[in-house]
């Protein structure tokens, strides 16, 4: 089958209309793949390894999941199902988006391998569609759809960028055995040399005056998120003002 003929995994029936009940399921295969990836990284979640985990033949699993790309789509969509959006939208857009951002960050930190599996092209699996309906539904009463899309891209980009940074630091600490605090202490002689040179005044202000690098990860995330939500709030207010003007002009 060529790439142009590839059928979206969500369009493939999981089981034939007739015949015996399948011995396995996509859900079981996906859960096994996630367990392996959580423990050893995404590359370890091969069909052979998954088959050994669930007691199947590797080739038999391709009847359920035809390709590696399909497996990753199933895994990524399964993780989106962990994001708790029950009851959203509530009518309080800022509270809803704060909750969503925290849930998204937590999912990334529970499953750091998602950083290597993130796809530019959406798969539109059931959990992703559920997120789109709920989360974009938060701003739908307030903004045109294009503005909504743009601001959600900003929000998701902020959360994913912050989570990637946390994941990278965690991996570096694991690899090197040196904590962030120890790394900063080891770097101090070089930083002092740079400060004394006077050649990097902005860096000097960051090193001496900035509070943000000294905050914990949770507080850094919260502060950055507040700035992103302030941007959303400005767009919501501007749209409301324009709507009022149009109404008054009419």
C-alpha positions as CSV (number, residue, x, y, z in Angstrom):
1,X,0.0,0.0,0.0
2,X,1.4,3.4,-0.9
3,X,1.3,6.5,1.3
4,X,-1.4,8.0,-0.9
5,X,-3.5,4.9,-0.3
6,X,-3.1,4.8,3.4
7,X,-6.4,4.6,5.2
8,X,-6.8,6.6,8.4
9,X,-6.7,4.2,11.4
10,X,-10.0,5.6,12.6
11,X,-11.7,4.6,9.3
12,X,-10.6,1.0,9.7
13,X,-13.1,-1.3,11.4
14,X,-11.4,-3.0,14.4
15,X,-13.1,-6.3,13.7
16,X,-14.8,-7.8,10.7
17,X,-18.6,-7.8,10.6
18,X,-18.6,-11.6,10.6
19,X,-16.4,-14.3,11.9
20,X,-15.0,-15.2,15.4
21,X,-14.3,-12.5,18.0
22,X,-10.7,-11.2,17.7
23,X,-8.3,-12.5,20.3
24,X,-6.9,-9.0,21.0
25,X,-7.9,-5.4,20.6
26,X,-6.5,-2.1,19.7
27,X,-7.0,-0.8,23.2
28,X,-5.0,-3.7,24.7
29,X,-2.2,-3.2,22.2
30,X,-2.2,0.5,22.8
31,X,-2.1,0.1,26.6
32,X,0.8,-2.3,26.3
33,X,2.7,0.1,24.0
34,X,2.2,2.9,26.5
35,X,3.4,0.8,29.4
36,X,6.6,0.0,27.5
37,X,7.1,3.6,26.3
38,X,6.6,5.0,29.9
39,X,9.2,2.6,31.2
40,X,11.8,2.6,28.4
41,X,11.0,5.2,25.8
42,X,9.0,5.2,22.6
43,X,11.6,3.3,20.6
44,X,11.2,0.3,22.9
45,X,7.5,0.0,22.0
46,X,8.0,-2.2,19.0
47,X,5.4,-4.7,17.7
48,X,7.7,-7.5,18.8
49,X,8.0,-6.2,22.3
50,X,4.3,-5.5,22.5
51,X,3.5,-9.0,21.3
52,X,5.7,-10.5,24.0
53,X,4.0,-8.3,26.6
54,X,0.5,-9.5,25.8
55,X,1.5,-13.0,24.7
56,X,0.8,-12.7,21.0
57,X,2.7,-13.3,17.8
58,X,4.2,-10.0,16.4
59,X,2.8,-10.5,12.9
60,X,-0.7,-11.1,14.2
61,X,-0.8,-7.6,15.7
62,X,-0.5,-6.0,12.3
63,X,-4.1,-7.2,11.7
64,X,-5.2,-4.8,14.4
65,X,-2.6,-2.0,13.9
66,X,-1.2,-2.0,10.3
67,X,1.7,0.4,10.8
68,X,4.0,2.2,13.2
69,X,2.4,5.5,12.4
70,X,-1.0,4.0,13.2
71,X,0.4,2.7,16.6
72,X,1.7,6.2,17.5
73,X,-1.6,7.8,16.6
74,X,-3.4,5.3,18.8
75,X,-1.0,5.9,21.7
76,X,-1.2,9.7,21.3
77,X,-5.0,9.7,21.2
78,X,-5.1,7.5,24.2
79,X,-3.0,10.0,26.2
80,X,-5.4,12.8,25.2
81,X,-8.1,10.8,26.9
82,X,-6.3,11.4,30.2
83,X,-6.9,15.1,30.0
84,X,-9.8,15.8,32.3
85,X,-12.2,18.3,30.6
86,X,-15.4,17.0,32.2
87,X,-18.0,19.7,32.4
88,X,-16.2,22.1,30.1
89,X,-17.0,24.7,29.0
90,X,-18.3,26.1,32.3
91,X,-18.8,29.7,31.2
92,X,-15.6,30.9,32.9
93,X,-13.1,30.8,30.0
94,X,-10.1,31.7,32.1
95,X,-10.7,29.0,34.7
96,X,-11.4,26.5,32.0
97,X,-8.3,27.2,30.0
98,X,-6.2,27.2,33.2
99,X,-7.5,23.8,34.1
100,X,-6.9,22.5,30.6
101,X,-3.3,23.8,30.5
102,X,-2.5,22.2,33.8
103,X,-4.0,18.9,32.7
104,X,-2.1,19.0,29.4
105,X,1.2,19.7,31.2
106,X,0.6,16.9,33.6
107,X,0.0,14.5,30.8
108,X,3.3,15.4,29.1
109,X,5.2,15.0,32.4
110,X,3.6,11.6,33.0
111,X,4.5,10.4,29.5
112,X,7.7,12.3,28.5
113,X,8.1,10.2,25.3
114,X,5.2,12.1,23.8
115,X,7.7,14.8,23.0
116,X,9.3,12.5,20.4
117,X,5.9,11.3,19.1
118,X,4.2,14.6,18.7
119,X,2.9,14.9,15.1
120,X,2.4,18.1,13.1
121,X,-0.5,16.5,11.2
122,X,-3.5,15.8,13.5
123,X,-5.0,12.3,13.5
124,X,-8.5,13.4,14.6
125,X,-9.0,10.4,16.9
126,X,-12.0,10.3,19.2
127,X,-10.1,11.8,22.2
128,X,-8.6,14.6,20.2
129,X,-12.0,15.4,18.8
130,X,-13.4,15.4,22.3
131,X,-10.7,17.9,23.3
132,X,-11.4,20.1,20.3
133,X,-15.1,20.3,21.0
134,X,-14.6,21.1,24.7
135,X,-11.6,23.3,24.7
136,X,-12.3,25.3,21.6
137,X,-15.9,25.5,22.8
138,X,-14.6,27.6,25.8
139,X,-13.8,30.5,23.5
140,X,-16.4,29.8,20.8
141,X,-19.0,32.2,22.2
142,X,-16.4,35.0,22.4
143,X,-14.3,34.9,19.3
144,X,-14.4,34.1,15.6
145,X,-13.2,30.6,14.7
146,X,-9.9,31.8,13.2
147,X,-9.1,33.9,16.2
148,X,-10.0,30.9,18.4
149,X,-7.6,28.7,16.4
150,X,-4.8,31.2,16.6
151,X,-5.1,31.7,20.4
152,X,-5.4,27.9,21.1
153,X,-2.2,27.5,19.0
154,X,-0.5,30.0,21.3
155,X,-1.8,28.3,24.4
156,X,-0.9,24.8,23.3
157,X,2.6,26.0,22.1
158,X,3.3,27.5,25.5
159,X,2.2,24.4,27.5
160,X,4.1,22.0,25.2
161,X,7.2,24.2,25.2
162,X,7.3,24.4,29.0
163,X,6.7,20.7,29.3
164,X,9.4,19.9,26.8
165,X,11.8,22.0,28.8
166,X,10.9,20.2,32.0
167,X,11.2,16.8,30.3
168,X,14.6,17.8,28.9
169,X,15.9,18.9,32.3
170,X,14.6,15.7,34.0
171,X,16.3,13.6,31.3
172,X,19.6,15.5,31.7
173,X,19.5,15.1,35.5
174,X,18.9,11.4,35.1
175,X,21.7,11.1,32.5
176,X,24.3,13.1,34.3
177,X,23.3,12.6,38.0
178,X,23.7,16.3,38.5
179,X,20.6,18.3,39.8
180,X,19.6,21.7,38.4
181,X,20.8,23.3,41.6
182,X,24.2,21.5,41.3
183,X,24.5,22.5,37.7
184,X,23.9,26.1,38.5
185,X,26.5,26.0,41.3
186,X,29.0,24.4,38.9
187,X,28.3,27.1,36.3
188,X,28.8,30.0,38.8
189,X,32.6,30.6,38.1
190,X,31.9,31.0,34.4
191,X,28.8,33.2,35.0
192,X,30.9,35.4,37.3
193,X,33.5,35.7,34.5
194,X,30.9,36.8,32.0
195,X,29.5,39.4,34.4
196,X,32.9,40.8,35.2
197,X,33.6,41.2,31.5
198,X,30.8,43.7,31.1
199,X,30.2,42.5,27.5
200,X,26.7,41.1,28.1
201,X,24.6,43.6,30.0
202,X,21.3,41.9,29.3
203,X,22.6,38.6,30.4
204,X,24.0,40.4,33.5
205,X,20.5,41.7,34.3
206,X,19.1,38.2,33.9
207,X,21.7,36.7,36.2
208,X,21.5,39.4,38.9
209,X,17.9,40.8,38.8
210,X,15.6,38.2,37.3
211,X,13.4,36.4,39.8
212,X,11.9,33.9,37.3
213,X,14.9,31.6,37.0
214,X,14.8,31.2,40.8
215,X,11.2,30.1,41.0
216,X,10.1,26.5,41.1
217,X,8.8,24.9,37.9
218,X,5.2,25.1,39.0
219,X,5.4,28.8,39.7
220,X,7.3,29.5,36.4
221,X,4.6,27.6,34.5
222,X,1.8,29.5,36.3
223,X,3.3,32.9,35.7
224,X,3.8,32.2,32.0
225,X,0.3,30.8,31.7
226,X,-1.1,34.0,33.2
227,X,0.6,36.1,30.5
228,X,-0.8,33.8,27.8
229,X,-4.3,34.1,29.2
230,X,-3.9,37.9,29.5
231,X,-3.4,37.8,25.7
232,X,-6.5,35.7,25.3
233,X,-8.4,38.2,27.5
234,X,-7.3,41.1,25.4
235,X,-8.7,39.4,22.3
236,X,-11.9,38.6,24.0
237,X,-12.3,42.2,25.2
238,X,-11.5,43.6,21.8
239,X,-14.0,41.3,20.1
240,X,-16.7,42.3,22.6
241,X,-16.0,46.0,22.0
242,X,-16.2,45.5,18.3
243,X,-19.5,43.7,18.6
244,X,-20.9,46.5,20.7
245,X,-19.8,49.1,18.1
246,X,-21.4,47.1,15.3
247,X,-24.6,46.7,17.3
248,X,-24.7,50.5,18.1
249,X,-24.0,51.4,14.5
250,X,-26.8,49.1,13.3
